[in-house]
Amino acid sequence: MLSKKMVDALNEQLNAEFYSAYLYMSMAAYFEANDYPGFANWMVTQFQEEQFHGNKLFKYINDRGARVKLKAIAAPPIEFESVLAVFEETLAHEQHVTSLINNLVGLAIEEKDYATHNYLQWYVSEQIEEEKNVSDILSKLKRAGDKPQLLYMLDDKLGQRVFTPPVEE
Ligand code: OFO
């Protein structure tokens, strides 16, 4: 059985995942408004990934016989300084989410909740991927600098990203 403290913490994380989804949709809207359909597509795919992360937590809390309690989702920022600034904010956000996951793992260890500890390992691995994906894009953006042609090529490439739900074990 999950402790009350753990249920509250998992519900907080559920909210954080849906906030991430909301944040990335806002970034997609910014890109759409600034004629970067490929970057917008990448962010919409990220939105779908975050929904998947949230849904996975929803299922776990229910499977353990606890109660999901949804809270208000904070409003994300709407305006951004540049393409580079958006991806810098994305990396900072993912690093923040990694710290939230690490705190959850810490709580699971503290409470000797080995089932939740085991369950959270999926998120630990996922965060490595999340940070790496954004870091790779940031390196390319920095190399492209303000050369419109390179930016266009990167936009085109990121337009090919599609969401593939991970196979659930
Ligand atoms: Fe759910 O990983 Fe990003 O925030």
Backbone and ligand atoms as CSV (ligand in chain L), in Angstrom:
chain,resi,resn,atom,element,x,y,z
A,1,MET,N,N,0.840,-1.199,0.000
A,1,MET,CA,C,0.000,0.000,0.000
A,1,MET,C,C,0.880,1.256,0.000
A,2,LEU,N,N,0.439,2.242,-0.765
A,2,LEU,CA,C,1.203,3.495,-0.814
A,2,LEU,C,C,0.913,4.334,0.422
A,3,SER,N,N,1.928,4.991,0.946
A,3,SER,CA,C,1.688,5.904,2.077
A,3,SER,C,C,0.983,7.153,1.557
A,4,LYS,N,N,0.393,7.904,2.467
A,4,LYS,CA,C,-0.282,9.142,2.050
A,4,LYS,C,C,0.736,10.105,1.447
A,5,LYS,N,N,1.912,10.131,2.079
A,5,LYS,CA,C,2.955,11.031,1.585
A,5,LYS,C,C,3.349,10.676,0.144
A,6,MET,N,N,3.431,9.384,-0.125
A,6,MET,CA,C,3.808,8.946,-1.476
A,6,MET,C,C,2.692,9.255,-2.480
A,7,VAL,N,N,1.442,9.030,-2.079
A,7,VAL,CA,C,0.317,9.333,-2.981
A,7,VAL,C,C,0.313,10.827,-3.316
A,8,ASP,N,N,0.523,11.654,-2.292
A,8,ASP,CA,C,0.555,13.106,-2.537
A,8,ASP,C,C,1.686,13.463,-3.497
A,9,ALA,N,N,2.847,12.851,-3.284
A,9,ALA,CA,C,4.014,13.158,-4.123
A,9,ALA,C,C,3.782,12.694,-5.568
A,10,LEU,N,N,3.153,11.529,-5.727
A,10,LEU,CA,C,2.876,11.030,-7.087
A,10,LEU,C,C,1.834,11.912,-7.783
A,11,ASN,N,N,0.855,12.383,-6.999
A,11,ASN,CA,C,-0.138,13.300,-7.580
A,11,ASN,C,C,0.517,14.619,-8.004
A,12,GLU,N,N,1.493,15.074,-7.214
A,12,GLU,CA,C,2.242,16.291,-7.581
A,12,GLU,C,C,2.981,16.069,-8.899
A,13,GLN,N,N,3.569,14.886,-9.028
A,13,GLN,CA,C,4.322,14.584,-10.249
A,13,GLN,C,C,3.388,14.498,-11.458
A,14,LEU,N,N,2.207,13.951,-11.223
A,14,LEU,CA,C,1.192,13.889,-12.290
A,14,LEU,C,C,0.903,15.309,-12.792
A,15,ASN,N,N,0.754,16.217,-11.844
A,15,ASN,CA,C,0.504,17.611,-12.205
A,15,ASN,C,C,1.700,18.199,-12.975
A,16,ALA,N,N,2.913,17.854,-12.532
A,16,ALA,CA,C,4.123,18.377,-13.192
A,16,ALA,C,C,4.219,17.875,-14.630
A,17,GLU,N,N,3.815,16.629,-14.851
A,17,GLU,CA,C,3.876,16.075,-16.220
A,17,GLU,C,C,2.860,16.781,-17.126
A,18,PHE,N,N,1.679,17.046,-16.582
A,18,PHE,CA,C,0.689,17.744,-17.410
A,18,PHE,C,C,1.075,19.210,-17.601
A,19,TYR,N,N,1.757,19.790,-16.622
A,19,TYR,CA,C,2.276,21.153,-16.840
A,19,TYR,C,C,3.314,21.134,-17.970
A,20,SER,N,N,4.165,20.110,-17.968
A,20,SER,CA,C,5.161,19.997,-19.041
A,20,SER,C,C,4.457,19.940,-20.398
A,21,ALA,N,N,3.400,19.147,-20.468
A,21,ALA,CA,C,2.649,19.031,-21.723
A,21,ALA,C,C,2.133,20.411,-22.157
A,22,TYR,N,N,1.587,21.119,-21.187
A,22,TYR,CA,C,1.016,22.447,-21.447
A,22,TYR,C,C,2.106,23.428,-21.907
A,23,LEU,N,N,3.261,23.353,-21.230
A,23,LEU,CA,C,4.397,24.224,-21.571
A,23,LEU,C,C,4.841,23.989,-23.019
A,24,TYR,N,N,4.936,22.708,-23.391
A,24,TYR,CA,C,5.419,22.412,-24.745
A,24,TYR,C,C,4.379,22.791,-25.806
A,25,MET,N,N,3.108,22.706,-25.450
A,25,MET,CA,C,2.092,23.145,-26.403
A,25,MET,C,C,2.186,24.660,-26.592
A,26,SER,N,N,2.510,25.379,-25.520
A,26,SER,CA,C,2.663,26.830,-25.627
A,26,SER,C,C,3.871,27.172,-26.508
A,27,MET,N,N,4.937,26.386,-26.367
A,27,MET,CA,C,6.112,26.595,-27.215
A,27,MET,C,C,5.772,26.278,-28.683
A,28,ALA,N,N,4.948,25.252,-28.886
A,28,ALA,CA,C,4.512,24.913,-30.253
A,28,ALA,C,C,3.727,26.085,-30.842
A,29,ALA,N,N,2.892,26.707,-30.028
A,29,ALA,CA,C,2.094,27.851,-30.503
A,29,ALA,C,C,3.009,29.007,-30.904
A,30,TYR,N,N,4.054,29.224,-30.106
A,30,TYR,CA,C,5.029,30.285,-30.436
A,30,TYR,C,C,5.698,29.988,-31.778
A,31,PHE,N,N,6.094,28.742,-31.983
A,31,PHE,CA,C,6.756,28.391,-33.240
A,31,PHE,C,C,5.796,28.515,-34.435
A,32,GLU,N,N,4.560,28.085,-34.221
A,32,GLU,CA,C,3.568,28.226,-35.305
A,32,GLU,C,C,3.420,29.697,-35.693
A,33,ALA,N,N,3.358,30.554,-34.672
A,33,ALA,CA,C,3.154,31.989,-34.922
A,33,ALA,C,C,4.364,32.623,-35.603
A,34,ASN,N,N,5.519,31.967,-35.472
A,34,ASN,CA,C,6.740,32.541,-36.054
A,34,ASN,C,C,7.246,31.759,-37.274
A,35,ASP,N,N,6.337,30.981,-37.867
A,35,ASP,CA,C,6.655,30.253,-39.114
A,35,ASP,C,C,7.785,29.244,-39.003
A,36,TYR,N,N,7.739,28.472,-37.939
A,36,TYR,CA,C,8.671,27.354,-37.791
A,36,TYR,C,C,7.852,26.084,-37.586
A,37,PRO,N,N,7.246,25.549,-38.642
A,37,PRO,CA,C,6.348,24.394,-38.474
A,37,PRO,C,C,7.061,23.144,-37.962
A,38,GLY,N,N,8.354,22.998,-38.294
A,38,GLY,CA,C,9.099,21.821,-37.846
A,38,GLY,C,C,9.353,21.850,-36.343
A,39,PHE,N,N,9.779,23.008,-35.841
A,39,PHE,CA,C,9.991,23.139,-34.387
A,39,PHE,C,C,8.654,22.973,-33.660
A,40,ALA,N,N,7.590,23.496,-34.275
A,40,ALA,CA,C,6.256,23.355,-33.676
A,40,ALA,C,C,5.881,21.875,-33.595
A,41,ASN,N,N,6.172,21.143,-34.663
A,41,ASN,CA,C,5.866,19.709,-34.678
A,41,ASN,C,C,6.643,18.980,-33.577
A,42,TRP,N,N,7.904,19.359,-33.396
A,42,TRP,CA,C,8.727,18.712,-32.355
A,42,TRP,C,C,8.084,18.939,-30.981
A,43,MET,N,N,7.593,20.160,-30.775
A,43,MET,CA,C,6.980,20.489,-29.478
A,43,MET,C,C,5.635,19.783,-29.289
A,44,VAL,N,N,4.873,19.633,-30.374
A,44,VAL,CA,C,3.593,18.911,-30.258
A,44,VAL,C,C,3.874,17.444,-29.910
A,45,THR,N,N,4.929,16.900,-30.496
A,45,THR,CA,C,5.303,15.512,-30.189
A,45,THR,C,C,5.727,15.411,-28.715
A,46,GLN,N,N,6.425,16.445,-28.256
A,46,GLN,CA,C,6.851,16.490,-26.852
A,46,GLN,C,C,5.623,16.564,-25.935
A,47,PHE,N,N,4.641,17.338,-26.353
A,47,PHE,CA,C,3.360,17.442,-25.634
A,47,PHE,C,C,2.735,16.046,-25.486
A,48,GLN,N,N,2.752,15.279,-26.572
A,48,GLN,CA,C,2.163,13.930,-26.542
A,48,GLN,C,C,2.961,13.023,-25.602
A,49,GLU,N,N,4.286,13.183,-25.616
A,49,GLU,CA,C,5.122,12.380,-24.707
A,49,GLU,C,C,4.786,12.682,-23.255
A,50,GLU,N,N,4.617,13.976,-22.972
A,50,GLU,CA,C,4.332,14.362,-21.575
A,50,GLU,C,C,2.966,13.851,-21.127
A,51,GLN,N,N,2.017,13.828,-22.064
A,51,GLN,CA,C,0.711,13.259,-21.725
A,51,GLN,C,C,0.876,11.770,-21.392
A,52,PHE,N,N,1.737,11.116,-22.159
A,52,PHE,CA,C,2.006,9.702,-21.902
A,52,PHE,C,C,2.596,9.527,-20.494
A,53,HIS,N,N,3.552,10.394,-20.140
A,53,HIS,CA,C,4.166,10.311,-18.801
A,53,HIS,C,C,3.104,10.495,-17.708
A,54,GLY,N,N,2.196,11.465,-17.941
A,54,GLY,CA,C,1.142,11.725,-16.962
A,54,GLY,C,C,0.172,10.549,-16.868
A,55,ASN,N,N,-0.214,10.021,-18.027
A,55,ASN,CA,C,-1.164,8.892,-18.041
A,55,ASN,C,C,-0.587,7.665,-17.351
A,56,LYS,N,N,0.722,7.505,-17.496
A,56,LYS,CA,C,1.386,6.347,-16.887
A,56,LYS,C,C,1.328,6.463,-15.350
A,57,LEU,N,N,1.492,7.666,-14.850
A,57,LEU,CA,C,1.375,7.883,-13.400
A,57,LEU,C,C,-0.066,7.682,-12.934
A,58,PHE,N,N,-1.007,8.148,-13.748
A,58,PHE,CA,C,-2.435,7.994,-13.450
A,58,PHE,C,C,-2.750,6.509,-13.248
A,59,LYS,N,N,-2.207,5.698,-14.159
A,59,LYS,CA,C,-2.460,4.259,-14.101
A,59,LYS,C,C,-1.823,3.651,-12.845
A,60,TYR,N,N,-0.592,4.064,-12.542
A,60,TYR,CA,C,0.109,3.480,-11.390
A,60,TYR,C,C,-0.623,3.794,-10.083
A,61,ILE,N,N,-1.026,5.042,-9.925
A,61,ILE,CA,C,-1.717,5.425,-8.681
A,61,ILE,C,C,-3.003,4.592,-8.545
A,62,ASN,N,N,-3.732,4.451,-9.631
A,62,ASN,CA,C,-4.968,3.645,-9.612
A,62,ASN,C,C,-4.684,2.174,-9.366
A,63,ASP,N,N,-3.666,1.649,-10.044
A,63,ASP,CA,C,-3.328,0.226,-9.883
A,63,ASP,C,C,-2.975,-0.107,-8.427
A,64,ARG,N,N,-2.423,0.880,-7.721
A,64,ARG,CA,C,-2.050,0.637,-6.317
A,64,ARG,C,C,-3.208,0.923,-5.368
A,65,GLY,N,N,-4.393,1.153,-5.927
A,65,GLY,CA,C,-5.582,1.340,-5.081
A,65,GLY,C,C,-5.641,2.702,-4.416
A,66,ALA,N,N,-4.868,3.665,-4.927
A,66,ALA,CA,C,-4.902,5.010,-4.341
A,66,ALA,C,C,-5.746,5.938,-5.216
A,67,ARG,N,N,-5.899,7.159,-4.759
A,67,ARG,CA,C,-6.809,8.094,-5.430
A,67,ARG,C,C,-6.025,9.158,-6.183
A,68,VAL,N,N,-6.342,9.269,-7.479
A,68,VAL,CA,C,-5.771,10.364,-8.276
A,68,VAL,C,C,-6.532,11.632,-7.932
A,69,LYS,N,N,-5.780,12.680,-7.624
A,69,LYS,CA,C,-6.428,13.979,-7.348
A,69,LYS,C,C,-5.804,15.018,-8.261
A,70,LEU,N,N,-6.572,15.435,-9.271
A,70,LEU,CA,C,-6.047,16.409,-10.224
A,70,LEU,C,C,-6.114,17.820,-9.652
A,71,LYS,N,N,-5.082,18.568,-9.927
A,71,LYS,CA,C,-5.044,19.963,-9.455
A,71,LYS,C,C,-5.014,20.889,-10.652
A,72,ALA,N,N,-5.107,22.171,-10.388
A,72,ALA,CA,C,-5.020,23.166,-11.473
A,72,ALA,C,C,-3.642,23.097,-12.110
A,73,ILE,N,N,-3.625,23.276,-13.420
A,73,ILE,CA,C,-2.353,23.321,-14.141
A,73,ILE,C,C,-1.997,24.797,-14.335
A,74,ALA,N,N,-0.790,25.153,-13.914
A,74,ALA,CA,C,-0.368,26.563,-14.013
A,74,ALA,C,C,-0.289,27.007,-15.478
A,75,ALA,N,N,-0.481,28.288,-15.699
A,75,ALA,CA,C,-0.368,28.830,-17.070
A,75,ALA,C,C,1.112,28.861,-17.463
A,76,PRO,N,N,1.427,28.373,-18.646
A,76,PRO,CA,C,2.823,28.414,-19.090
A,76,PRO,C,C,3.168,29.787,-19.671
A,77,PRO,N,N,4.454,30.093,-19.856
A,77,PRO,CA,C,4.800,31.329,-20.558
A,77,PRO,C,C,4.289,31.269,-21.991
A,78,ILE,N,N,4.029,32.431,-22.560
A,78,ILE,CA,C,3.477,32.493,-23.918
A,78,ILE,C,C,4.501,33.027,-24.917
A,79,GLU,N,N,5.270,34.011,-24.476
A,79,GLU,CA,C,6.259,34.621,-25.372
A,79,GLU,C,C,7.666,34.159,-25.021
A,80,PHE,N,N,8.487,34.040,-26.059
A,80,PHE,CA,C,9.877,33.604,-25.875
A,80,PHE,C,C,10.764,34.513,-26.727
A,81,GLU,N,N,12.039,34.583,-26.350
A,81,GLU,CA,C,12.933,35.527,-27.042
A,81,GLU,C,C,13.386,35.073,-28.418
A,82,SER,N,N,13.591,33.781,-28.574
A,82,SER,CA,C,14.135,33.264,-29.837
A,82,SER,C,C,13.985,31.751,-29.849
A,83,VAL,N,N,14.321,31.151,-30.985
A,83,VAL,CA,C,14.296,29.683,-31.081
A,83,VAL,C,C,15.257,29.104,-30.044
A,84,LEU,N,N,16.453,29.684,-29.994
A,84,LEU,CA,C,17.461,29.197,-29.046
A,84,LEU,C,C,16.953,29.295,-27.604
A,85,ALA,N,N,16.313,30.421,-27.281
A,85,ALA,CA,C,15.809,30.626,-25.919
A,85,ALA,C,C,14.772,29.561,-25.562
A,86,VAL,N,N,13.946,29.173,-26.522
A,86,VAL,CA,C,12.924,28.152,-26.244
A,86,VAL,C,C,13.602,26.836,-25.853
A,87,PHE,N,N,14.608,26.445,-26.615
A,87,PHE,CA,C,15.246,25.164,-26.314
A,87,PHE,C,C,16.105,25.239,-25.058
A,88,GLU,N,N,16.629,26.431,-24.757
A,88,GLU,CA,C,17.350,26.577,-23.482
A,88,GLU,C,C,16.376,26.422,-22.322
A,89,GLU,N,N,15.191,27.006,-22.474
A,89,GLU,CA,C,14.160,26.861,-21.416
A,89,GLU,C,C,13.713,25.410,-21.302
A,90,THR,N,N,13.655,24.738,-22.454
A,90,THR,CA,C,13.236,23.325,-22.443
A,90,THR,C,C,14.253,22.489,-21.671
A,91,LEU,N,N,15.535,22.730,-21.920
A,91,LEU,CA,C,16.556,21.958,-21.197
A,91,LEU,C,C,16.487,22.248,-19.691
A,92,ALA,N,N,16.355,23.518,-19.345
A,92,ALA,CA,C,16.270,23.882,-17.921
A,92,ALA,C,C,15.049,23.212,-17.292
A,93,HIS,N,N,13.945,23.162,-18.045
A,93,HIS,CA,C,12.733,22.546,-17.511
A,93,HIS,C,C,12.937,21.039,-17.296
A,94,GLU,N,N,13.549,20.393,-18.276
A,94,GLU,CA,C,13.772,18.942,-18.137
A,94,GLU,C,C,14.738,18.638,-16.977
A,95,GLN,N,N,15.726,19.508,-16.766
A,95,GLN,CA,C,16.636,19.301,-15.633
A,95,GLN,C,C,15.864,19.428,-14.315
A,96,HIS,N,N,14.915,20.352,-14.309
A,96,HIS,CA,C,14.060,20.518,-13.125
A,96,HIS,C,C,13.210,19.254,-12.903
A,97,VAL,N,N,12.643,18.723,-13.995
A,97,VAL,CA,C,11.816,17.511,-13.874
A,97,VAL,C,C,12.677,16.339,-13.393
A,98,THR,N,N,13.902,16.260,-13.866
A,98,THR,CA,C,14.813,15.203,-13.393
A,98,THR,C,C,14.992,15.313,-11.879
A,99,SER,N,N,15.118,16.537,-11.379
A,99,SER,CA,C,15.295,16.685,-9.929
A,99,SER,C,C,14.015,16.264,-9.188
A,100,LEU,N,N,12.852,16.503,-9.796
A,100,LEU,CA,C,11.597,16.058,-9.162
A,100,LEU,C,C,11.542,14.527,-9.096
A,101,ILE,N,N,11.955,13.890,-10.193
A,101,ILE,CA,C,11.955,12.415,-10.222
A,101,ILE,C,C,12.951,11.891,-9.179
A,102,ASN,N,N,14.110,12.521,-9.108
A,102,ASN,CA,C,15.110,12.087,-8.123
A,102,ASN,C,C,14.569,12.217,-6.699
A,103,ASN,N,N,13.824,13.283,-6.441
A,103,ASN,CA,C,13.229,13.448,-5.109
A,103,ASN,C,C,12.231,12.334,-4.812
A,104,LEU,N,N,11.469,11.942,-5.840
A,104,LEU,CA,C,10.502,10.847,-5.659
A,104,LEU,C,C,11.225,9.538,-5.352
A,105,VAL,N,N,12.317,9.299,-6.083
A,105,VAL,CA,C,13.099,8.080,-5.839
A,105,VAL,C,C,13.635,8.115,-4.399
A,106,GLY,N,N,14.097,9.286,-3.987
A,106,GLY,CA,C,14.608,9.449,-2.614
A,106,GLY,C,C,13.533,9.120,-1.581
A,107,LEU,N,N,12.301,9.574,-1.852
A,107,LEU,CA,C,11.198,9.308,-0.930
A,107,LEU,C,C,10.890,7.803,-0.885
A,108,ALA,N,N,10.909,7.171,-2.070
A,108,ALA,CA,C,10.635,5.724,-2.124
A,108,ALA,C,C,11.667,4.951,-1.305
A,109,ILE,N,N,12.921,5.374,-1.375
A,109,ILE,CA,C,13.979,4.697,-0.598
A,109,ILE,C,C,13.743,4.931,0.897
A,110,GLU,N,N,13.457,6.179,1.226
A,110,GLU,CA,C,13.223,6.548,2.638
A,110,GLU,C,C,12.084,5.716,3.231
A,111,GLU,N,N,11.060,5.486,2.417
A,111,GLU,CA,C,9.878,4.762,2.916
A,111,GLU,C,C,9.975,3.251,2.707
A,112,LYS,N,N,11.099,2.790,2.158
A,112,LYS,CA,C,11.252,1.367,1.824
A,112,LYS,C,C,10.092,0.892,0.937
A,113,ASP,N,N,9.671,1.775,0.032
A,113,ASP,CA,C,8.596,1.437,-0.909
A,113,ASP,C,C,9.279,0.933,-2.189
A,114,TYR,N,N,9.619,-0.344,-2.190
A,114,TYR,CA,C,10.438,-0.883,-3.288
A,114,TYR,C,C,9.654,-1.006,-4.594
A,115,ALA,N,N,8.355,-1.198,-4.493
A,115,ALA,CA,C,7.544,-1.290,-5.717
A,115,ALA,C,C,7.562,0.056,-6.453
A,116,THR,N,N,7.365,1.136,-5.700
A,116,THR,CA,C,7.375,2.463,-6.332
A,116,THR,C,C,8.787,2.802,-6.819
A,117,HIS,N,N,9.769,2.400,-6.035
A,117,HIS,CA,C,11.164,2.619,-6.440
A,117,HIS,C,C,11.418,1.955,-7.790
A,118,ASN,N,N,10.963,0.723,-7.909
A,118,ASN,CA,C,11.135,-0.030,-9.155
A,118,ASN,C,C,10.379,0.650,-10.304
A,119,TYR,N,N,9.165,1.034,-10.017
A,119,TYR,CA,C,8.330,1.698,-11.029
A,119,TYR,C,C,8.979,2.991,-11.543
A,120,LEU,N,N,9.588,3.728,-10.621
A,120,LEU,CA,C,10.170,5.035,-10.990
A,120,LEU,C,C,11.408,4.928,-11.869
A,121,GLN,N,N,11.992,3.730,-11.934
A,121,GLN,CA,C,13.208,3.593,-12.754
A,121,GLN,C,C,12.930,3.912,-14.223
A,122,TRP,N,N,11.703,3.659,-14.664
A,122,TRP,CA,C,11.340,4.006,-16.043
A,122,TRP,C,C,11.516,5.509,-16.264
A,123,TYR,N,N,11.090,6.305,-15.282
A,123,TYR,CA,C,11.194,7.766,-15.386
A,123,TYR,C,C,12.653,8.223,-15.293
A,124,VAL,N,N,13.430,7.509,-14.490
A,124,VAL,CA,C,14.858,7.865,-14.358
A,124,VAL,C,C,15.516,7.741,-15.738
A,125,SER,N,N,15.261,6.623,-16.420
A,125,SER,CA,C,15.841,6.418,-17.761
A,125,SER,C,C,15.275,7.417,-18.756
A,126,GLU,N,N,13.995,7.661,-18.656
A,126,GLU,CA,C,13.337,8.575,-19.593
A,126,GLU,C,C,13.938,9.979,-19.495
A,127,GLN,N,N,14.277,10.392,-18.276
A,127,GLN,CA,C,14.840,11.742,-18.113
A,127,GLN,C,C,16.219,11.863,-18.762
A,128,ILE,N,N,16.971,10.769,-18.782
A,128,ILE,CA,C,18.279,10.802,-19.462
A,128,ILE,C,C,18.038,11.118,-20.937
A,129,GLU,N,N,17.047,10.429,-21.502
A,129,GLU,CA,C,16.673,10.604,-22.906
A,129,GLU,C,C,16.161,12.032,-23.170
A,130,GLU,N,N,15.295,12.495,-22.275
A,130,GLU,CA,C,14.706,13.829,-22.437
A,130,GLU,C,C,15.802,14.899,-22.489
A,131,GLU,N,N,16.735,14.822,-21.544
A,131,GLU,CA,C,17.799,15.836,-21.496
A,131,GLU,C,C,18.721,15.721,-22.704
A,132,LYS,N,N,19.014,14.480,-23.103
A,132,LYS,CA,C,19.919,14.281,-24.240
A,132,LYS,C,C,19.305,14.841,-25.527
A,133,ASN,N,N,18.038,14.527,-25.774
A,133,ASN,CA,C,17.379,15.007,-27.001
A,133,ASN,C,C,17.458,16.528,-27.126
A,134,VAL,N,N,17.163,17.214,-26.023
A,134,VAL,CA,C,17.168,18.679,-26.076
A,134,VAL,C,C,18.599,19.212,-26.204
A,135,SER,N,N,19.533,18.591,-25.503
A,135,SER,CA,C,20.938,19.034,-25.591
A,135,SER,C,C,21.446,18.914,-27.018
A,136,ASP,N,N,21.072,17.827,-27.702
A,136,ASP,CA,C,21.502,17.634,-29.100
A,136,ASP,C,C,20.966,18.762,-29.991
A,137,ILE,N,N,19.707,19.101,-29.790
A,137,ILE,CA,C,19.121,20.183,-30.601
A,137,ILE,C,C,19.819,21.514,-30.289
A,138,LEU,N,N,20.082,21.730,-29.005
A,138,LEU,CA,C,20.752,22.983,-28.609
A,138,LEU,C,C,22.123,23.116,-29.267
A,139,SER,N,N,22.879,22.016,-29.319
A,139,SER,CA,C,24.211,22.073,-29.955
A,139,SER,C,C,24.064,22.462,-31.421
A,140,LYS,N,N,23.088,21.852,-32.087
A,140,LYS,CA,C,22.893,22.165,-33.513
A,140,LYS,C,C,22.476,23.622,-33.700
A,141,LEU,N,N,21.609,24.092,-32.817
A,141,LEU,CA,C,21.151,25.481,-32.923
A,141,LEU,C,C,22.308,26.450,-32.727
A,142,LYS,N,N,23.186,26.113,-31.779
A,142,LYS,CA,C,24.329,26.997,-31.514
A,142,LYS,C,C,25.258,27.017,-32.713
A,143,ARG,N,N,25.407,25.864,-33.355
A,143,ARG,CA,C,26.263,25.802,-34.543
A,143,ARG,C,C,25.630,26.585,-35.703
A,144,ALA,N,N,24.304,26.507,-35.784
A,144,ALA,CA,C,23.614,27.213,-36.881
A,144,ALA,C,C,23.690,28.725,-36.707
A,145,GLY,N,N,23.816,29.173,-35.468
A,145,GLY,CA,C,23.900,30.611,-35.194
A,145,GLY,C,C,22.718,31.336,-35.801
A,146,ASP,N,N,22.982,32.423,-36.486
A,146,ASP,CA,C,21.850,33.136,-37.089
A,146,ASP,C,C,21.800,32.949,-38.609
A,147,LYS,N,N,22.354,31.810,-39.062
A,147,LYS,CA,C,22.293,31.530,-40.508
A,147,LYS,C,C,20.916,30.936,-40.837
A,148,PRO,N,N,20.086,31.707,-41.541
A,148,PRO,CA,C,18.703,31.267,-41.785
A,148,PRO,C,C,18.612,29.930,-42.499
A,149,GLN,N,N,19.567,29.666,-43.382
A,149,GLN,CA,C,19.503,28.420,-44.147
A,149,GLN,C,C,19.652,27.191,-43.236
A,150,LEU,N,N,20.587,27.286,-42.281
A,150,LEU,CA,C,20.808,26.157,-41.358
A,150,LEU,C,C,19.610,25.982,-40.423
A,151,LEU,N,N,19.048,27.118,-40.027
A,151,LEU,CA,C,17.870,27.087,-39.152
A,151,LEU,C,C,16.695,26.435,-39.893
A,152,TYR,N,N,16.566,26.766,-41.154
A,152,TYR,CA,C,15.495,26.202,-41.986
A,152,TYR,C,C,15.671,24.679,-42.096
A,153,MET,N,N,16.940,24.253,-42.294
A,153,MET,CA,C,17.207,22.813,-42.429
A,153,MET,C,C,16.871,22.060,-41.143
A,154,LEU,N,N,17.218,22.671,-40.023
A,154,LEU,CA,C,16.929,22.032,-38.736
A,154,LEU,C,C,15.414,21.979,-38.493
A,155,ASP,N,N,14.744,23.058,-38.861
A,155,ASP,CA,C,13.278,23.098,-38.720
A,155,ASP,C,C,12.650,21.970,-39.543
A,156,ASP,N,N,13.178,21.810,-40.741
A,156,ASP,CA,C,12.670,20.770,-41.633
A,156,ASP,C,C,12.871,19.378,-41.016
A,157,LYS,N,N,14.053,19.179,-40.457
A,157,LYS,CA,C,14.389,17.874,-39.866
A,157,LYS,C,C,13.485,17.561,-38.656
A,158,LEU,N,N,13.287,18.565,-37.807
A,158,LEU,CA,C,12.472,18.323,-36.609
A,158,LEU,C,C,10.985,18.155,-36.958
A,159,GLY,N,N,10.648,18.561,-38.161
A,159,GLY,CA,C,9.272,18.369,-38.635
A,159,GLY,C,C,8.954,16.907,-38.893
A,160,GLN,N,N,9.995,16.078,-38.896
A,160,GLN,CA,C,9.766,14.647,-39.180
A,160,GLN,C,C,9.515,13.824,-37.909
A,161,ARG,N,N,9.646,14.476,-36.751
A,161,ARG,CA,C,9.479,13.706,-35.500
A,161,ARG,C,C,8.030,13.258,-35.316
A,162,VAL,N,N,7.854,11.986,-34.957
A,162,VAL,CA,C,6.502,11.496,-34.656
A,162,VAL,C,C,6.513,10.818,-33.287
A,163,PHE,N,N,5.386,10.887,-32.626
A,163,PHE,CA,C,5.286,10.248,-31.314
A,163,PHE,C,C,4.994,8.760,-31.461
A,164,THR,N,N,5.854,7.956,-30.861
A,164,THR,CA,C,5.625,6.510,-30.858
A,164,THR,C,C,5.503,6.091,-29.396
A,165,PRO,N,N,4.320,5.677,-28.976
A,165,PRO,CA,C,4.178,5.300,-27.568
A,165,PRO,C,C,5.089,4.123,-27.228
A,166,PRO,N,N,5.855,4.218,-26.133
A,166,PRO,CA,C,6.694,3.097,-25.735
A,166,PRO,C,C,5.832,1.868,-25.466
A,167,VAL,N,N,6.381,0.695,-25.738
A,167,VAL,CA,C,5.636,-0.548,-25.492
A,167,VAL,C,C,5.536,-0.731,-23.969
A,168,GLU,N,N,4.321,-0.880,-23.493
A,168,GLU,CA,C,4.099,-1.056,-22.049
A,168,GLU,C,C,4.336,-2.503,-21.654
A,169,GLU,N,N,5.160,-2.675,-20.603
A,169,GLU,CA,C,5.381,-4.043,-20.154
A,169,GLU,C,C,4.244,-4.478,-19.227
L,1,OFO,FE1,FE,7.932,14.039,-18.465
L,1,OFO,O1,O,9.623,14.375,-19.032
L,1,OFO,FE2,FE,9.658,15.996,-19.800
L,1,OFO,O2,O,8.965,16.987,-18.457
